[in-house]
Amino acid sequence: MEFVPGLVFRPVVGDQLMANFVRYNPNTVAPLHTHEEEQITVVIEGELEFDLAGDLRIMGAGMAVVVPSGFPTEPVPMTPRASRSTSSTRPGGPSSS
């Protein structure tokens, strides 16, 4: 599912957990958003920048970040090729924007 142009989601939704495989094409930014639930994101390929209220993190493959509940985030790919990540949340279900 293409959330915005260049940002593709492949969600796997259970009753109590959701994992979302995300592909960021070059120059694609995820819109600023929050989740009601805590989120754990792991970068699989490329690099992503996360700004967590001024705590700027550049994350490469294998690195992870915990995004607290209700915390605004706007992941930005930092490489000229596609970046990929996976995010897990509990409980399962869609995110808010």
VOBA-1610 file (N, C-alpha, C; in pm, whole numbers, padded with zeros to 5 digits, always signed):
BEGIN
Met+00085-00115+00000Met+00000+00000+00000Met+00091+00124+00000Glu+00069+00216-00094Glu+00149+00338-00102Glu+00078+00446-00021Phe+00139+00481+00093Phe+00081+00577+00187Phe+00084+00718+00130Val+00199+00761+00084Val+00219+00883+00007Val+00312+00844-00107Pro+00323+00921-00214Pro+00413+00881-00323Pro+00555+00853-00273Gly+00602+00732-00303Gly+00737+00691-00265Gly+00750+00627-00129Leu+00639+00617-00054Leu+00640+00556+00080Leu+00543+00439+00080Val+00600+00317+00081Val+00518+00197+00065Val+00516+00118+00196Phe+00396+00082+00241Phe+00376+00002+00363Phe+00335-00139+00327Arg+00384-00235+00404Arg+00338-00373+00399Arg+00306-00416+00542Pro+00186-00384+00592Pro+00153-00415+00731Pro+00113-00562+00750Val+00148-00612+00866Val+00104-00744+00912Val+00034-00717+01045Val-00098-00737+01049Val-00177-00697+01164Val-00234-00819+01235Gly-00205-00829+01365Gly-00262-00932+01450Gly-00360-00870+01547Asp-00412-00950+01640Asp-00506-00899+01739Asp-00438-00807+01840Gln-00312-00834+01873Gln-00243-00758+01977Gln-00110-00697+01932Leu-00075-00711+01804Leu+00054-00662+01758Leu+00046-00631+01609Met+00119-00525+01568Met+00128-00493+01427Met+00275-00473+01392Ala+00319-00534+01282Ala+00451-00509+01225Ala+00428-00447+01089Asn+00504-00345+01058Asn+00486-00275+00931Asn+00622-00267+00861Phe+00632-00325+00744Phe+00753-00318+00663Phe+00739-00196+00572Val+00836-00105+00578Val+00824+00024+00511Val+00941+00043+00414Arg+00909+00092+00295Arg+01012+00127+00197Arg+01000+00277+00168Tyr+01112+00347+00185Tyr+01122+00490+00155Tyr+01201+00504+00028Asn+01140+00552-00081Asn+01216+00582-00201Asn+01300+00707-00173Pro+01408+00729-00249Pro+01490+00849-00228Pro+01404+00976-00230Asn+01439+01069-00142Asn+01372+01200-00132Asn+01227+01191-00088Thr+01189+01082-00024Thr+01053+01067+00029Thr+01057+01086+00180Val+00968+01168+00231Val+00961+01194+00374Val+00825+01146+00424Ala+00826+01071+00534Ala+00700+01033+00597Ala+00640+01157+00661Pro+00511+01181+00644Pro+00450+01298+00708Pro+00465+01292+00860Leu+00475+01408+00922Leu+00480+01415+01068Leu+00355+01347+01123His+00375+01254+01216His+00262+01179+01269His+00293+01129+01410Thr+00190+01081+01477Thr+00204+01021+01609Thr+00133+00886+01609His+00168+00806+01708His+00100+00679+01733His+00048+00680+01876Glu-00071+00629+01897Glu-00124+00618+02033Glu-00040+00522+02115Glu+00021+00425+02048Glu+00098+00322+02116Glu+00248+00347+02097Glu+00328+00291+02186Glu+00473+00293+02171Glu+00512+00218+02043Gln+00617+00265+01977Gln+00659+00205+01850Gln+00808+00174+01856Ile+00846+00060+01805Ile+00987+00024+01790Ile+01015+00013+01641Thr+01115+00088+01592Thr+01151+00086+01450Thr+01294+00036+01437Val+01315-00057+01344Val+01448-00109+01312Val+01475-00080+01166Val+01590-00018+01137Val+01629+00008+00999Val+01687-00120+00941Ile+01636-00161+00826Ile+01681-00284+00760Ile+01787-00253+00654Glu+01769-00142+00584Glu+01858-00106+00473Glu+01862+00045+00459Gly+01977+00101+00423Gly+01991+00244+00405Gly+02009+00317+00537Glu+01973+00443+00540Glu+01980+00526+00661Glu+01855+00610+00672Leu+01808+00626+00795Leu+01693+00712+00823Leu+01730+00809+00933Glu+01678+00931+00921Glu+01694+01031+01025Glu+01564+01041+01102Phe+01574+01033+01235Phe+01459+01052+01322Phe+01485+01173+01409Asp+01391+01267+01413Asp+01399+01381+01502Asp+01295+01358+01611Leu+01343+01326+01731Leu+01253+01301+01843Leu+01261+01421+01938Ala+01184+01524+01907Ala+01180+01647+01987Ala+01319+01704+02009Gly+01396+01716+01903Gly+01529+01774+01912Gly+01641+01673+01933Asp+01606+01549+01964Asp+01705+01442+01976Asp+01719+01380+01838Leu+01811+01433+01757Leu+01829+01390+01618Leu+01911+01262+01613Arg+01857+01160+01549Arg+01926+01031+01537Arg+01936+00992+01390Ile+02060+00965+01346Ile+02083+00910+01213Ile+02104+00761+01235Met+02017+00679+01176Met+02018+00536+01202Met+02047+00459+01075Gly+02143+00365+01084Gly+02176+00278+00973Gly+02120+00139+00994Ala+02146+00052+00898Ala+02095-00086+00904Ala+02132-00152+01037Gly+02034-00214+01097Gly+02054-00285+01224Gly+02031-00199+01347Met+02015-00069+01330Met+01992+00020+01445Met+01842+00032+01470Ala+01807+00056+01598Ala+01667+00063+01638Ala+01642+00186+01723Val+01517+00229+01724Val+01473+00341+01807Val+01337+00306+01867Val+01317+00348+01991Val+01186+00336+02055Val+01122+00474+02052Val+01005+00483+01991Val+00931+00609+01984Val+00819+00601+02087Pro+00823+00689+02190Pro+00721+00683+02294Pro+00581+00710+02241Ser+00483+00663+02314Ser+00342+00685+02281Ser+00313+00834+02268Gly+00242+00872+02160Gly+00201+01009+02140Gly+00311+01103+02096Phe+00428+01051+02066Phe+00544+01133+02031Phe+00546+01160+01882Pro+00554+01286+01837Pro+00557+01313+01693Pro+00690+01270+01630Thr+00683+01211+01513Thr+00804+01169+01441Thr+00782+01188+01292Glu+00893+01204+01220Glu+00890+01228+01076Glu+01017+01168+01015Pro+01022+01035+00995Pro+01143+00972+00942Pro+01180+01026+00803Val+01310+01049+00783Val+01361+01102+00656Val+01473+01012+00606Pro+01465+00957+00484Pro+01575+00876+00431Pro+01697+00965+00402Met+01816+00912+00429Met+01939+00990+00416Met+02031+00941+00306Thr+01990+00845+00227Thr+02076+00791+00121Thr+02011+00812-00014Pro+02090+00811-00122Pro+02032+00830-00256Pro+01960+00706-00308Arg+01965+00598-00234Arg+01891+00477-00274Arg+01777+00455-00174Ala+01693+00360-00200Ala+01579+00333-00112Ala+01627+00289+00025Ser+01551+00325+00127Ser+01575+00279+00263Ser+01456+00195+00305Arg+01482+00099+00392Arg+01375+00011+00441Arg+01382+00001+00592Ser+01264-00011+00653Ser+01257-00030+00797Ser+01139-00119+00830Thr+01136-00164+00954Thr+01018-00232+01005Thr+00983-00170+01138Ser+00855-00151+01164Ser+00808-00094+01289Ser+00708-00188+01352Ser+00715-00200+01484Ser+00621-00283+01558Ser+00551-00199+01662Thr+00421-00223+01676Thr+00342-00155+01777Thr+00249-00254+01843Arg+00206-00220+01963Arg+00108-00299+02035Arg+00013-00202+02101Pro-00114-00211+02095Pro-00189-00316+02028Pro-00189-00299+01877Gly-00234-00403+01807Gly-00242-00399+01662Gly-00345-00298+01615Gly-00338-00263+01491Gly-00434-00171+01434Gly-00367-00052+01371Pro-00442+00031+01303Pro-00385+00142+01227Pro-00332+00253+01317Ser-00242+00333+01262Ser-00186+00449+01331Ser-00276+00569+01311Ser-00257+00667+01397Ser-00328+00793+01379Ser-00237+00890+01306Ser-00293+00995+01251Ser-00210+01096+01185Ser-00247+01233+01233
//
